[in-house]
Amino acid sequence: MNKLAVISDVHDNLVNLQKALDYIQKEQVDYLISTGDLQSLESWQLLDELKIPVWAVMGNADKDIIGEKKLRANLKKINFSANVAAVELNKQKIIFGHYPEIIKKIILHYPNKYTLALAGHTHLPWEEKIGTTKLLNPGNIANIRCAPTFAIIDLNNLKAKLILLNEIK
């Protein structure tokens, strides 16, 4: 069990979300983390129905449009957090949240605590190293401001592959 899919900023684009989830299933990914802004209950429920473990945090659109109380009442399987969360997968300590600036502050405050940090919000995919922590943003599923992307990370070596959603048949 060593593949982690990371998605962000779906903004209720159910067609692109389903395309990404079909690819994730075909690639036999073991885990999924969402860094927020799914923006609709339908999008959240698609993640909740997956047969793999899922962790997710809320984004600003989730808070504004759905609300934490409604999400908690409707989600059954997702490991859910309103803001920032952490999980250990395949001996990798992972922290994730919606806002990159918050995740960066945590990494700087706790150097060497996490091997991987994940964020969303900007819609732009990028990766950088802060001390010993790899920080990654998978881009956006929504196809807003940037082409739609998500990432699959090999948890053995933390190598990330950016998946360009428009290139998936």
PyMOL commands that set and color helices and strands:
alter all, ss='L'
color gray80, all
select helices_A, chain A and resi 14-26+41-48+60-65+68-74+100-109+165-167
alter helices_A, ss='H'
color red, helices_A
select strands_A, chain A and resi 3-7+31-34+54-57+79-81+84-89+92-97+116-118+126-130+133-137+149-154+159-164
alter strands_A, ss='S'
color yellow, strands_A
deselect
rebuild
show_as cartoon
